[in-house]
Amino acid sequence: MQEASESFVNGVDWSNSAEPTSHCWFHYSCETSSTSRLCACILCKNRKSTSDLPLIQCATCLLIVHATHLSELEESTTNNHHKIPPCRPSFVDNNIADNVDMHDQHYWSHVSTLSTPCTYCKRKSSDGLVCMWCSRSYHRQCWENIKDNEENSKCDYGKFSNIIVRPQWLRRVDDSPFGFRAQMPAYVEINDTSLTPVIFFINKLSGGQKGQEIYRMLVRILNPRQVFFLENDSTITRALNIYASLTNTRICICGGDGTVGWVLSHLVDT
């Protein structure tokens, strides 16, 4: 999904300027949330939402900023790194060395109160950390006590581990017209049937037009680059070509019979 707005790309950014930690932006409405949220940009002087300064939210990490900050940072000539916190990585650049030790790491989000019990001490109260892949949560001090254990430092991607497209499986490449290619790394056994990544196609007009709600839910719990809004033929062609070389890939189509036929007709031609 990639609709141009005045100052940001709506949905997943597949452009050449996309970064591994790019956000998945959507318009944010205070009326759709039970709590008021503030802009996370460290340069912001008025962190609340106003009619002149609407907020946008990343559907993946739930970060909220004013849309105007994105265009301001693009136009700035200074180093803007970390002025808006990065999202969890969704792919890797092809020029990055394939260092196995760098992969499958927890990606922490800081929260004011743990909504689920700490994995270590089993208590919920106090602020802490939540992994945006496996959803495990820890109090800060509890994590400090165990983080040096190699078994704890590796993320297993939680209950959706078998269907998640892991960032290191998707690379930006120069020899593809679509700019990306998914492939299992060499250290994954080709006959490992425990890993069955799923590519999702969602028709936003089907099911009482619940498509966008389903889309946002999936990009929150999975890799946003494995979830596609069915907008036109090129969306299907791009997705099927990017994931054609990924072993054991499954396809899930969210829509009616017509939607299924639409995707299958392209699958036959791939």
C-alpha positions in Angstrom: 0.0 0.0 0.0 1.6 3.2 -1.1 -0.6 6.3 -1.5 1.2 9.6 -1.7 0.2 12.2 0.8 1.5 15.8 1.2 4.3 14.8 3.5 4.4 11.0 4.0 3.9 7.7 2.3 0.7 6.0 3.5 1.4 2.4 4.4 4.6 0.4 3.6 7.2 2.3 1.7 8.6 0.2 -1.2 10.4 3.1 -2.8 14.2 3.4 -3.3 14.4 5.8 -0.3 12.9 3.2 2.1 15.1 2.2 5.0 15.1 -1.1 6.9 13.6 0.8 9.9 11.1 2.8 7.9 7.7 3.3 9.5 4.3 2.3 8.2 2.4 5.5 8.5 -1.4 6.1 8.7 -3.5 9.0 9.7 -4.2 9.0 13.5 -7.5 10.0 15.0 -7.9 10.7 18.7 -11.5 9.6 18.4 -10.4 6.1 17.5 -8.2 5.8 20.6 -9.1 5.5 24.3 -6.1 7.6 25.3 -4.6 10.9 24.0 -1.2 10.4 22.5 1.6 12.9 22.0 4.1 13.5 19.2 7.3 11.5 19.6 9.6 13.8 17.5 12.2 15.3 19.8 12.1 18.6 17.9 8.3 19.0 18.4 7.3 22.2 20.3 3.6 21.4 20.4 3.2 17.7 21.0 -0.6 17.5 20.9 -2.8 17.1 17.9 -4.5 20.2 16.4 -6.5 20.9 13.2 -3.4 22.5 11.8 -1.0 19.8 13.0 -2.6 16.4 12.5 -0.9 13.3 13.9 0.1 10.2 12.0 0.8 6.8 13.6 3.0 3.9 12.6 0.8 0.8 12.4 3.8 -1.4 13.2 5.3 0.2 16.3 2.4 2.6 17.2 4.7 5.6 17.3 2.9 8.9 16.8 4.3 12.1 15.2 3.0 15.2 13.4 3.0 14.6 9.7 4.7 17.9 9.1 7.9 16.7 10.8 8.6 14.1 8.1 8.7 16.7 5.4 10.7 19.0 7.6 13.3 16.4 8.3 13.5 15.4 4.6 14.3 19.1 3.7 16.8 19.5 6.5 20.5 19.3 5.7 21.6 18.3 9.2 21.9 14.7 10.5 18.3 13.8 11.4 19.1 10.3 12.7 17.0 9.4 15.8 15.0 12.7 15.8 12.1 10.3 15.1 12.8 6.9 16.8 13.2 4.1 14.2 10.8 1.3 13.7 11.7 -2.4 14.0 13.7 -3.6 10.9 11.6 -5.2 8.1 14.5 -6.0 5.6 18.2 -5.7 5.1 20.3 -4.0 2.5 22.1 -6.3 0.1 25.5 -4.6 0.9 25.3 -5.7 4.5 27.4 -8.7 5.4 25.4 -11.7 6.4 26.4 -11.8 10.1 24.3 -14.5 11.7 24.9 -13.1 15.2 23.2 -9.9 14.2 19.9 -11.6 13.3 17.0 -12.7 15.4 17.5 -10.1 18.1 14.8 -8.7 20.3 13.6 -5.2 19.3 12.5 -3.4 22.4 9.8 -0.9 22.9 9.7 1.1 26.2 6.4 1.1 27.9 5.2 3.0 31.0 3.3 -0.1 32.4 3.6 -3.7 31.4 0.3 -5.1 30.2 1.4 -8.7 30.6 3.5 -10.2 33.4 7.3 -9.8 33.2 8.8 -13.0 31.7 11.4 -13.1 34.4 9.7 -12.1 37.7 6.0 -12.8 36.6 4.8 -9.4 38.0 3.0 -6.7 35.8 3.5 -3.4 37.7 6.0 -0.7 36.8 7.5 0.3 33.4 9.5 -2.0 31.3 10.4 -3.4 27.8 8.3 -5.3 25.3 9.8 -7.0 22.3 8.0 -6.0 19.1 8.6 -9.4 17.5 7.9 -12.0 20.2 5.8 -9.8 22.6 7.8 -10.9 25.6 8.0 -8.3 28.4 10.5 -7.5 31.1 11.0 -5.0 33.8 14.2 -3.0 33.0 16.1 -4.4 36.0 14.9 -7.9 35.2 16.3 -7.7 31.7 19.6 -6.3 33.0 19.9 -9.4 35.1 19.6 -11.9 32.3 20.5 -10.1 29.0 24.0 -11.4 28.9 22.7 -15.0 28.6 22.9 -15.8 24.9 19.7 -17.9 25.0 17.8 -14.9 26.3 19.3 -12.4 23.9 17.9 -14.3 20.8 14.3 -13.6 19.8 12.3 -16.6 18.7 9.5 -14.4 17.2 6.9 -15.8 19.6 3.7 -17.6 18.7 3.8 -16.5 15.0 7.4 -17.5 14.5 6.6 -20.1 11.8 4.8 -17.6 9.5 6.8 -14.4 10.0 9.1 -13.2 7.2 12.2 -12.4 9.2 14.0 -9.2 8.2 17.2 -11.1 7.0 15.1 -13.1 4.6 14.2 -10.0 2.6 16.9 -8.0 0.9 17.0 -4.9 -1.2 18.7 -5.8 -4.5 19.7 -4.1 -7.7 19.0 -6.9 -10.2 15.2 -6.9 -9.7 12.7 -4.5 -11.2 10.9 -4.6 -7.9 13.9 -3.7 -5.8 13.6 -6.5 -3.3 14.0 -10.3 -3.2 13.1 -12.7 -0.4 15.2 -15.9 0.1 16.1 -18.2 3.0 19.7 -17.7 4.2 22.1 -20.5 3.7 22.1 -21.5 7.3 18.4 -22.5 7.2 17.9 -26.1 6.2 16.0 -26.2 2.9 13.9 -29.1 4.2 12.9 -27.3 7.4 9.2 -27.4 7.2 8.7 -25.7 10.6 9.1 -22.4 8.8 6.2 -21.6 6.5 6.2 -17.9 5.8 2.8 -16.6 4.8 2.1 -13.7 2.3 -1.2 -11.9 2.9 -3.4 -10.3 0.3 -6.2 -8.2 1.7 -9.2 -6.7 -0.3 -10.2 -3.7 1.8 -13.7 -3.7 0.2 -14.6 -7.3 1.3 -16.0 -8.4 4.6 -17.9 -5.2 5.4 -14.9 -3.1 4.4 -12.9 -4.4 7.4 -9.8 -4.7 5.2 -7.9 -1.8 6.7 -8.6 -3.0 10.2 -7.2 -6.5 9.4 -4.3 -4.9 7.5 -3.3 -2.8 10.6 -3.6 -5.8 12.9 -1.3 -8.0 10.6 1.4 -5.4 10.1 1.5 -5.0 13.9 2.2 -8.7 14.7 4.0 -9.7 11.5 6.6 -8.2 9.1 4.6 -5.3 7.4 6.3 -6.3 4.1 4.5 -9.6 4.0 1.1 -8.0 4.0 -0.3 -6.4 0.8 -3.5 -4.3 0.2 -5.0 -5.5 -3.1 -5.2 -2.2 -5.0 -4.3 -3.3 -8.6 -2.6 -6.0 -10.7 0.9 -4.5 -10.1 0.5 -5.1 -6.3 0.0 -8.8 -6.9 2.8 -9.0 -9.5 5.2 -7.3 -7.2 4.4 -9.4 -4.2 4.6 -12.7 -6.1 7.9 -11.8 -7.8 9.5 -10.6 -4.5 8.6 -13.8 -2.7 9.0 -16.3 -5.6 12.3 -17.7 -4.2 11.3 -17.9 -0.6 11.1 -21.6 0.4 7.8 -23.1 1.8 5.9 -19.8 1.2 2.1 -19.9 1.7 -0.5 -17.4 0.5 -3.5 -16.2 2.5 -6.1 -14.2 0.7 -8.6 -12.1 2.7 -11.6 -11.5 0.5 -14.4 -13.2 -1.5 -14.3 -15.6 -4.4 -13.5 -12.9 -6.9 -10.5 -11.8 -4.8 -9.2 -15.4 -4.7 -9.6 -15.8 -8.4 -7.9 -12.5 -9.0 -4.7 -13.6 -7.1 -4.7 -17.1 -8.4 -4.8 -15.9 -12.0 -1.6 -14.0 -11.4 -0.1 -17.0 -9.5 -0.6 -19.2 -12.6 1.3 -16.7 -14.7 4.2 -16.3 -12.3 
